[in-house]
Amino acid sequence: MVSNLAGGSPSQHGAESGSQLGALEAYATQAHGYLSVGTEQLGQLAGLLRPMVLESWLRSLRGGVDPMDDGDGRGLRGADLQRYRDNHPIAAVMPLVDKLLLGDATGSGLIVVVADQFGRVLSVHGNPDRVAAAAEAGLREGNDLSERRVGTNAVGLVVRTGRAAWIHGPEHFLHRMHQITGAAAPVHDPDGRLVGVLMIAGGVRVARPEILALVKAAATASEMDLLLAAVRSGQDRRGGSGANAPAPERLGLEVLGLGQPQLTVAGERVPLSQRHAEILLLLAEHVEGLSADHLALLLDDADLDNATIRAAVSRLRSVVGSKVFGSRPYRLLVPIATDVEALRNALDSGDVETAVRLYSGPVLPRSTAPGVIDIRDELRVRLRTAVLRSGETTVLSRWTAGAEGRDDAAAWIAYRATVDRDSPLYAQIEAKIRVLDRRMGADATQMQRFGS
């Protein structure tokens, strides 16, 4: 089935991809041969791969990616993927992408892949046979194409470098992707942050310069569309308020980590106060709505009166618009995507590596609201449990490098179990465990004595 995606044998190169592309294939295939022998042959790779590809291969090796990996089926699926895709900022430019890419590309037997800022495939478009072949090779909706997960590929390189890239056939680190050529370009929001990646994929035709130029043009047009939407949104807020302001189609809420909470409205990020972030998060968690009394209890152990709650919600309405909230009970009238929900979705799908990457820190760490503390504790316990059970070197490495895992003795012990005893890394982990043991001191000794 993969040959359906390639659209012909490698010998059917066009004028643009003849001898040069054939040489690239031969050298990359030779590099895979050295790779299969062992690390002692890595010095041979430098003259066989483009510099950008070589750097990516070496990162893939250091990250423990297996070139023979045939996929584990993990990823966002079903309703979780649909909800994440519908609420993702790049959904706003899909009509434009449809107009600029889908018709021409899919009509030519190629496929179009849309991914998020982390390399997660949000959608794959094209002829059903080609889409099925792409899924077999790993380009499946919901899959993680980050370099850390699947090694060198066009989407992963864009996420890693922020620049457009193309990868041909055996330049891919994974063998199952060798029938793919991909050309990808980044899409940034008006503040310059990466929000997604567009890629055209197929056979050798994709290696032509005009294909990469087409993808870059579509990405640039998408960025302009996001910018115009942000400008229009700002004009709407200045020109109308209250009942006259239109309701946004979706909201985005970021509450993980030490930074100031952020709300995304029509492509524009708005800083939030602690209290406003707490209210939005609690309403996002309780889609059925909350009475004033219930919201008060979730916000404060002390007895907040209903007047205080009404005043807080009224001030929040002035930030996000009056048509976002319903009353009696308080509830959200527009979809809201939160980073808490995205992390939970990753955990639900078994994608612990993405979950750890999304976890920039505790939920609203300065909040003392009982309802927020419950969410914070539940998320941290779920994530830590998944990390310890994963047995994956990359997951445990990222967790122990973060603030929450830095002194997590159980995580360091689990990390040690995934590393070769003869490697320098094993000795470093062993030293860290000894430091933690000494720091725990008499408490650790006493716990062991009583069988705790």
LUMTORDO-854285 format. One line per 3 residues: number of its first residue (from 1); for each residue x, y, z of C-alpha. Coordinates in steps of 0.05 Angstrom, whole numbers. Layout:
residues N
NUM = X Y Z  ...
***
This chain:
residues 452
1 = 0 0 0  58 48 13  73 46 -62
4 = 6 80 -72  33 139 -34  98 141 -72
7 = 62 146 -137  112 105 -176  180 74 -169
10 = 242 115 -151  266 109 -222  210 154 -248
13 = 243 219 -229  225 283 -264  275 331 -294
16 = 282 368 -229  298 306 -188  339 262 -235
19 = 412 247 -221  417 293 -161  359 261 -125
22 = 384 192 -144  451 207 -113  417 234 -50
25 = 378 168 -44  440 126 -54  480 164 -2
28 = 423 163 49  414 88 38  488 78 50
31 = 483 119 114  428 73 139  475 15 126
34 = 528 47 171  474 61 222  454 -13 225
37 = 526 -33 241  530 7 305  553 72 336
40 = 626 60 318  608 77 245  574 144 260
43 = 634 182 235  618 157 165  552 194 162
46 = 580 264 154  597 257 80  532 222 63
49 = 476 267 90  458 340 81  481 379 144
52 = 410 393 167  392 319 159  456 295 194
55 = 442 339 254  372 312 258  396 240 253
58 = 445 251 310  390 282 353  346 222 337
61 = 400 174 358  412 211 423  337 210 436
64 = 335 134 429  292 132 366  295 63 333
67 = 301 67 256  263 1 252  205 25 295
70 = 140 5 261  94 47 305  57 32 369
73 = -12 59 349  -10 114 402  -39 182 388
76 = -102 224 395  -162 189 365  -236 196 357
79 = -274 249 397  -211 272 433  -176 288 368
82 = -238 321 339  -246 366 400  -172 384 400
85 = -172 398 325  -235 440 326  -209 483 383
88 = -138 491 356  -119 561 330  -99 534 262
91 = -172 512 251  -186 585 235  -144 582 171
94 = -168 515 145  -216 546 94  -157 584 65
97 = -113 521 65  -169 484 30  -171 537 -24
100 = -96 543 -34  -71 472 -26  -123 417 -22
103 = -153 423 -92  -88 426 -131  -47 379 -88
106 = -98 324 -77  -118 328 -150  -46 313 -168
109 = -45 250 -125  -9 282 -67  -33 290 5
112 = -36 351 50  -19 343 124  -37 396 176
115 = -1 390 243  -1 430 308  58 467 338
118 = 84 403 371  82 360 307  16 326 323
121 = -22 310 259  -89 345 261  -114 324 192
124 = -93 288 128  -126 305 62  -125 272 -5
127 = -147 211 -45  -171 158 4  -121 106 -22
130 = -64 155 -13  -88 175 56  -91 102 76
133 = -20 91 50  3 152 88  -27 124 152
136 = 10 59 142  75 98 137  59 138 200
139 = 25 201 172  -40 186 209  -87 235 241
142 = -71 241 315  0 215 308  61 252 336
145 = 111 270 281  159 307 327  232 290 317
148 = 235 264 388  182 212 372  195 189 300
151 = 263 219 283  280 259 221  219 281 179
154 = 196 346 148  144 364 201  190 347 258
157 = 246 390 228  199 449 221  177 442 294
160 = 250 436 316  280 492 274  221 538 257
163 = 242 537 184  213 505 121  244 438 104
166 = 238 380 56  259 308 69  263 255 15
169 = 256 180 20  313 147 58  333 214 90
172 = 276 197 138  305 164 200  250 112 203
175 = 251 57 150  175 56 145  176 128 119
178 = 226 116 63  172 118 9  152 188 30
181 = 178 255 7  152 313 48  157 389 40
184 = 134 429 101  130 501 125  114 534 191
187 = 52 577 207  62 630 261  12 671 299
190 = 14 748 298  63 746 358  111 702 320
193 = 96 637 358  91 573 319  19 549 316
196 = 22 495 263  56 463 204  32 451 132
199 = 61 395 92  52 366 22  73 293 19
202 = 77 240 -34  129 211 -81  190 240 -114
205 = 151 297 -146  148 331 -78  224 341 -81
208 = 214 394 -135  229 466 -112  161 491 -134
211 = 126 444 -84  164 473 -25  151 543 -53
214 = 76 527 -56  74 503 16  113 565 40
217 = 65 610 2  5 576 34  37 582 103
220 = 51 657 92  -21 668 69  -46 632 131
223 = -3 677 175  -33 738 141  -102 710 152
226 = -88 702 227  -60 772 230  -121 802 196
229 = -167 763 243  -129 792 303  -134 862 275
232 = -209 854 263  -217 827 333  -182 887 362
235 = -226 934 322  -288 897 344  -269 905 417
238 = -254 979 408  -316 993 366  -368 952 403
241 = -379 924 471  -432 890 513  -490 862 473
244 = -464 891 407  -398 853 408  -401 787 370
247 = -385 723 408  -318 692 390  -321 624 356
250 = -274 592 406  -229 609 465  -162 583 487
253 = -139 582 559  -67 571 584  -60 559 658
256 = 0 512 664  65 537 693  91 599 728
259 = 75 649 674  15 696 674  -49 659 652
262 = -67 674 580  -133 674 542  -134 669 466
265 = -193 704 433  -198 705 357  -123 694 351
268 = -104 748 401  -73 730 468  -100 768 528
271 = -66 766 597  -113 745 653  -115 760 727
274 = -110 701 774  -184 705 793  -208 709 721
277 = -165 649 702  -193 610 760  -265 625 740
280 = -253 607 667  -218 542 685  -272 521 733
283 = -327 535 682  -287 497 629  -284 438 676
286 = -358 441 692  -392 447 624  -460 437 656
289 = -451 503 692  -442 526 764  -489 562 810
292 = -462 624 844  -459 586 910  -421 527 880
295 = -373 573 843  -360 610 908  -343 546 945
298 = -294 524 889  -261 592 891  -251 601 965
301 = -258 561 1029  -283 624 1062  -355 643 1050
304 = -353 686 987  -420 721 978  -458 720 913
307 = -448 794 902  -372 784 900  -381 727 850
310 = -427 770 806  -376 827 807  -319 781 787
313 = -358 750 730  -380 820 707  -307 843 704
316 = -289 779 665  -346 794 615  -313 860 600
319 = -249 823 581  -278 767 538  -346 795 517
322 = -416 789 544  -437 734 497  -386 684 524
325 = -424 671 589  -492 647 607  -524 658 675
328 = -565 617 724  -522 575 724  -458 609 703
331 = -433 572 642  -392 581 579  -431 590 514
334 = -371 581 467  -321 524 462  -258 533 502
337 = -193 493 492  -148 491 553  -77 466 560
340 = -103 423 618  -151 388 570  -96 378 518
343 = -51 346 570  -108 300 593  -122 280 521
346 = -49 260 512  -52 218 576  -118 186 554
349 = -86 165 488  -25 137 523  21 190 493
352 = 61 204 556  118 239 519  71 292 492
355 = 38 299 560  105 312 593  123 362 539
358 = 57 399 549  67 402 624  103 468 633
361 = 86 468 707  29 461 757  -41 487 743
364 = -43 560 767  11 547 819  -4 610 860
367 = -78 594 866  -107 573 933  -178 562 905
370 = -201 492 928  -229 474 860  -163 493 826
373 = -122 455 877  -163 392 862  -149 400 787
376 = -76 414 800  -67 353 844  -107 306 799
379 = -66 326 738  1 320 772  -14 252 802
382 = -40 225 735  20 251 698  72 226 748
385 = 39 157 750  41 153 674  114 175 673
388 = 135 122 724  97 68 686  122 88 617
391 = 191 58 623  213 106 567  281 139 572
394 = 260 203 537  198 211 581  236 200 646
397 = 293 244 622  246 302 609  208 292 675
400 = 271 290 718  298 352 683  237 392 704
403 = 221 425 770  171 373 793  216 313 776
406 = 283 341 795  280 311 865  232 254 850
409 = 273 194 874  224 143 846  230 175 777
412 = 305 175 779  305 101 798  258 86 741
415 = 302 127 694  363 88 716  328 23 697
418 = 322 45 625  396 62 615  454 17 597
421 = 497 5 659  560 18 619  539 86 594
424 = 564 152 626  491 171 635  480 112 682
427 = 535 138 728  505 208 728  437 181 747
430 = 467 136 801  503 197 830  438 237 831
433 = 402 180 867  457 178 920  450 253 930
436 = 374 246 940  386 188 988  434 230 1030
439 = 386 289 1029  329 246 1055  377 221 1109
442 = 348 193 1172  277 200 1146  291 151 1089
445 = 325 102 1137  267 105 1185  216 93 1130
448 = 254 31 1107  259 6 1178  184 7 1187
451 = 171 -21 1118  140 42 1089
***
